[in-house]
Amino acid sequence: MKKIFQIGAGLVGKTMAHDLSRNFDLHLADSNINLLQKIKSELNHIHTHQLDVTNKESLSKWIKDADIVLLAVPGFLGFDALKTIIESGKDVVDISFSPENVLMLHDLAVTNDVCAVVDAGVAPGIPNFVLGYWNSQLEVEAFEYVVGGLPKNPIPPYYYKAPFSPIDVIEEYTRPARMMIDSKIVIKPALSEIEILDILDVGKLEAFNTDGLRSLLTTMTHIPNMKEKTLRYPGHAELMQSLYDKGLFNEENIKQTATNLFKDWELGKNEKEFTVLDINIYSSAKNIKYHLYDEFDEDTTSSSMARTTGYTATATVNMLANNLWDKKGVHPPEIVGSNKKCFDFLLQYLMDRNISLTLL
């Protein structure tokens, strides 16, 4: 039985641990001993370890017996941890979504004989897999997607609950949004160009620019137009912009702001929420539209964001474990998705867990 060493035991981490522990010898690490103990009480057969991921020596020592590492830490910790894992010669799936360009670690991964897949979550992640596949089938002229994770019963003033680290959410609101317009990379402010969309299964939501294209701006430069937007209930973006204008998202204030917002944004135990994702691919031959809608799962008490993000990541771990994908280097999902076996595997893996990516 292969050994998977997972780093991160938060909301998404818990769901991934339950999934992976069915078929693998799972070793789970986090800095928070309470999170580890809680998951251990539910999954007594897994191995837990308290770990400071910023300690390179401790990280390298802990993963020395790993077949595959799954990295799921907050974005600001992701790059250095990923670099250490690669230097340790371990294959890795990463959903930390660090702000740095992780593709710059490609040569290091090749040198260390490592297969690394990054950004393998719901978004970035699923849209990348989809574009990668269809890019191998069509001459794509434009690509866009909108995505959001939201509470079923929104409460003012934010009308929002954070399914993952508030600091990572704030990062979406501050990092300039890059997009491809007429074959040129254009940079616009996050939270800009708000529009109201009528979303299937949900109703009216606002969409605004965020920096979700990431690797696609490097790997898919032949596609002349690409953009991504985040979905929220109407009014949220304007409120976030006011906090930004007051300096509350500045470097010296962001940790305290995140702490304060966490009190309002924390998902309640078993609180109903949903994730929605719409993907559009345009070509002269045909236009392709995918829709995903997923809700809190009462049977597993897993949030939709944990399910859609976590199961995409664990599907990718299984691709590596089953040698469906074994190319050395650092690869984003669009490269993996160009392999039809990997793309089909992902869709079936999600479907087996009652997550349907519907081709409309």
C-alpha positions in Angstrom: 0.0 0.0 0.0 1.4 3.3 -1.0 2.2 6.0 1.6 0.6 9.4 1.2 1.9 12.2 3.4 -0.6 15.0 3.6 0.3 18.4 5.0 -2.8 20.3 6.2 -5.7 19.2 8.3 -8.2 22.1 7.9 -11.7 21.9 6.4 -10.4 20.7 3.1 -7.7 18.6 4.7 -10.2 16.7 6.8 -12.2 15.7 3.7 -9.1 14.7 1.8 -7.9 12.6 4.7 -11.1 10.7 4.9 -11.0 10.1 1.1 -7.3 9.0 0.9 -7.3 6.8 4.0 -9.6 4.4 2.2 -7.0 3.2 -0.2 -3.6 4.4 1.1 -1.4 4.4 4.2 -2.1 8.0 5.2 0.2 10.1 7.2 -1.3 13.5 8.2 0.6 16.5 9.5 -0.4 20.0 10.7 0.8 22.6 13.1 -2.5 22.5 15.0 -2.5 19.4 17.3 -6.2 19.9 18.0 -7.1 19.4 14.4 -5.0 16.3 14.2 -6.5 14.8 17.3 -10.0 15.4 16.0 -9.3 13.7 12.7 -7.5 10.9 14.5 -10.5 10.3 16.6 -12.5 9.7 13.4 -9.8 7.8 11.5 -7.9 5.9 14.1 -5.8 4.0 11.5 -4.1 7.0 10.1 -0.8 8.4 11.4 -0.6 12.0 12.7 2.3 14.3 13.3 2.6 17.9 14.5 4.7 19.7 12.0 6.1 23.2 11.5 6.1 23.3 7.7 8.5 26.3 7.7 11.2 24.1 9.3 12.8 22.7 6.2 14.8 20.1 8.1 11.7 18.8 10.0 9.6 18.7 6.8 12.3 16.8 4.8 12.7 14.3 7.6 9.0 13.7 8.0 8.3 13.0 4.3 11.4 10.7 3.8 9.2 7.6 3.5 6.5 9.2 1.4 5.5 7.9 -2.0 3.4 11.0 -2.7 3.0 14.3 -0.8 -0.2 16.3 -0.8 0.5 19.9 0.2 -2.5 21.8 1.5 -1.3 24.8 3.5 -2.2 28.5 3.3 -0.9 30.2 0.3 1.8 32.2 2.0 3.4 29.0 3.2 3.1 27.1 0.0 6.0 28.0 -2.2 8.8 27.3 0.2 7.2 24.1 1.4 6.8 22.9 -2.2 10.4 23.8 -3.0 11.5 21.7 0.1 9.4 18.7 -1.0 10.8 18.8 -4.5 14.4 19.1 -3.2 13.6 16.0 -1.1 12.8 14.1 -4.3 9.2 13.5 -3.5 6.3 13.5 -6.0 3.7 16.0 -4.9 0.2 17.4 -5.5 -0.1 21.0 -4.3 -3.3 23.0 -3.6 -1.7 25.8 -1.6 -2.2 28.3 -4.5 0.8 30.3 -3.4 1.1 33.8 -4.9 4.5 33.0 -6.3 5.0 31.5 -9.8 5.4 27.8 -8.9 6.2 26.9 -12.5 9.7 28.4 -11.9 10.4 25.2 -9.9 10.0 23.0 -13.0 13.7 22.6 -13.7 14.3 21.8 -10.0 11.7 19.1 -10.2 13.2 17.6 -13.3 16.6 17.6 -11.7 15.3 15.8 -8.6 13.2 13.3 -10.7 10.0 14.7 -9.3 6.5 14.7 -10.7 4.6 17.7 -9.3 1.1 18.8 -10.1 0.1 22.2 -8.8 -3.2 24.2 -8.4 -5.2 20.9 -8.4 -8.3 22.2 -6.6 -11.7 23.4 -7.7 -10.6 26.7 -9.3 -7.9 27.0 -10.3 -8.0 23.3 -11.0 -11.2 21.9 -12.6 -11.4 24.7 -15.3 -7.7 24.0 -16.1 -8.3 20.3 -16.6 -11.3 21.1 -18.8 -9.4 23.6 -20.9 -6.4 21.3 -21.2 -8.6 18.6 -22.6 -10.5 20.7 -25.1 -7.4 22.6 -26.1 -6.1 19.2 -27.4 -9.3 18.7 -29.4 -10.1 22.2 -30.7 -8.6 25.5 -31.7 -9.8 27.5 -28.7 -10.5 31.2 -29.3 -11.7 32.3 -25.9 -12.0 30.8 -22.4 -13.7 32.1 -19.3 -15.0 30.9 -16.0 -16.8 32.2 -12.9 -16.7 30.5 -9.5 -17.8 31.0 -6.0 -18.3 29.3 -2.7 -21.2 30.8 -0.7 -23.5 30.2 2.3 -27.0 29.0 1.5 -28.4 31.6 4.0 -26.3 34.7 3.7 -26.2 37.1 6.6 -25.4 40.9 6.2 -23.3 42.8 6.0 -20.8 40.4 4.3 -23.3 37.9 2.8 -20.3 35.5 2.9 -18.7 32.7 4.8 -15.1 31.6 4.2 -14.6 27.9 3.4 -10.8 28.3 3.8 -8.2 30.6 5.3 -9.5 34.2 5.4 -6.0 35.5 4.5 -6.2 33.5 1.3 -9.7 35.0 0.6 -8.3 38.5 1.2 -5.5 37.7 -1.2 -8.1 37.3 -3.9 -9.3 40.8 -3.2 -5.9 42.5 -3.3 -3.8 40.6 -5.9 -4.1 42.4 -9.3 -6.2 40.4 -11.8 -4.4 39.3 -14.9 -6.3 38.4 -18.0 -5.6 37.8 -21.7 -7.3 40.3 -24.0 -6.5 40.2 -27.8 -3.4 38.1 -27.1 -2.0 40.6 -24.6 -1.8 40.2 -20.8 -3.9 43.0 -19.2 -3.8 43.8 -15.5 -6.9 45.2 -13.8 -7.6 45.8 -10.1 -9.2 42.9 -8.1 -12.8 43.5 -7.3 -13.2 45.5 -10.5 -15.7 45.3 -13.4 -18.6 44.1 -11.2 -21.5 42.5 -13.2 -24.7 40.8 -12.1 -25.1 37.3 -13.6 -28.1 34.9 -13.4 -26.5 31.7 -12.3 -28.1 28.3 -12.9 -29.3 26.7 -9.6 -28.5 29.9 -7.6 -30.0 33.0 -9.1 -28.5 36.5 -9.3 -24.8 36.8 -8.1 -22.2 39.5 -8.7 -19.0 38.6 -10.6 -15.8 40.6 -10.3 -12.2 40.3 -11.5 -9.7 38.1 -9.6 -6.4 36.6 -10.5 -7.5 33.1 -11.1 -5.9 32.3 -14.5 -2.5 31.9 -13.0 -0.6 29.3 -15.0 -2.9 29.6 -18.0 -1.2 32.9 -18.8 2.0 30.9 -19.4 0.8 27.6 -20.8 -2.1 28.8 -23.0 -0.7 32.0 -24.6 -2.0 30.9 -28.0 -5.6 31.5 -26.8 -6.2 35.2 -27.5 -8.9 35.9 -24.8 -9.1 34.4 -21.3 -10.6 35.7 -18.1 -11.8 34.6 -14.7 -14.2 36.1 -12.1 -15.2 35.3 -8.6 -18.9 35.1 -7.6 -20.4 36.6 -4.5 -23.8 37.8 -3.4 -24.5 41.3 -4.6 -23.0 44.0 -2.4 -20.0 42.0 -1.1 -17.4 43.4 -3.6 -18.3 47.0 -2.8 -17.9 46.3 0.9 -14.5 44.6 0.4 -13.4 47.6 -1.7 -14.3 49.9 1.1 -12.1 47.9 3.5 -9.3 48.0 0.9 -9.6 51.7 0.5 -9.3 52.2 4.3 -6.0 50.3 4.3 -7.3 47.3 6.3 -5.8 44.9 3.7 -2.4 46.5 3.8 0.5 44.3 4.9 0.7 45.8 8.4 -3.1 45.3 9.0 -4.0 42.2 7.0 -3.4 39.6 9.8 -5.6 41.6 12.3 -8.2 42.1 9.6 -8.3 38.4 8.8 -8.6 37.6 12.5 -11.5 40.0 12.8 -13.2 38.8 9.7 -12.8 35.2 10.7 -15.3 35.7 13.5 -18.0 36.8 10.9 -16.8 34.5 8.1 -16.4 31.2 10.0 -18.7 28.5 8.7 -20.9 27.2 11.5 -20.8 23.5 12.2 -22.8 21.7 9.5 -23.8 25.1 8.0 -25.4 24.8 4.6 -23.3 26.2 1.7 -22.7 25.6 -2.0 -20.0 25.9 -4.7 -20.9 26.9 -8.2 -18.7 26.9 -11.3 -19.5 27.9 -14.9 -16.9 27.3 -17.6 -17.1 28.6 -21.2 -14.9 27.6 -24.1 -15.4 29.2 -27.4 -14.1 28.0 -30.8 -15.1 28.4 -34.4 -16.2 24.8 -34.5 -18.4 24.9 -31.4 -18.9 26.5 -28.0 -18.6 24.4 -24.8 -20.2 25.1 -21.5 -19.8 23.2 -18.2 -21.8 23.8 -15.0 -21.0 22.5 -11.6 -23.2 23.0 -8.5 -22.5 21.2 -5.2 -23.9 21.6 -1.7 -22.9 20.7 1.8 -23.0 16.9 2.2 -25.0 16.0 5.2 -23.9 12.3 5.2 -20.2 13.2 5.4 -20.6 16.6 7.0 -18.2 18.0 4.3 -18.6 21.4 2.9 -19.0 21.7 -0.9 -15.8 23.7 -1.1 -13.9 20.9 0.8 -15.5 18.3 -1.5 -14.9 20.1 -4.8 -11.4 21.2 -3.9 -10.4 18.2 -1.9 -11.7 15.5 -4.3 -10.0 17.2 -7.3 -6.7 17.0 -5.3 -7.2 13.4 -4.2 -8.2 12.4 -7.7 -4.8 13.9 -8.8 -3.0 12.0 -6.1 -4.6 8.8 -7.5 -3.5 9.7 -11.0 0.1 9.8 -9.8 -0.3 6.7 -7.7 -1.8 4.7 -10.6 0.9 6.1 -13.0 -1.8 7.8 -15.2 0.5 10.9 -14.9 4.2 10.5 -14.3 5.9 13.2 -16.3 8.8 14.8 -14.3 8.6 18.5 -13.6 6.0 21.0 -12.3 2.8 20.7 -14.3 -0.5 22.7 -13.8 -3.8 20.8 -14.4 -4.2 22.0 -18.0 -1.2 20.1 -19.0 -2.4 17.0 -17.1 -5.9 17.4 -18.5 -4.6 17.2 -22.1 -4.2 13.5 -21.4 -7.6 12.1 -22.0 -7.1 9.3 -19.5 -6.4 11.8 -16.8 -9.4 14.0 -17.8 -11.8 11.1 -17.9 -10.4 9.8 -14.6 -11.1 13.1 -12.9 -14.7 13.3 -14.2 -15.4 9.8 -13.0 -13.7 10.3 -9.7 -15.9 13.3 -9.0 -19.0 11.6 -10.2 -18.3 8.7 -7.9 -18.5 11.2 -5.0 -21.7 12.8 -6.3 -20.1 15.8 -7.9 -21.3 16.4 -11.4 -19.5 18.5 -13.9 -22.3 18.8 -16.4 -21.7 19.5 -20.1 -24.6 21.7 -21.1 
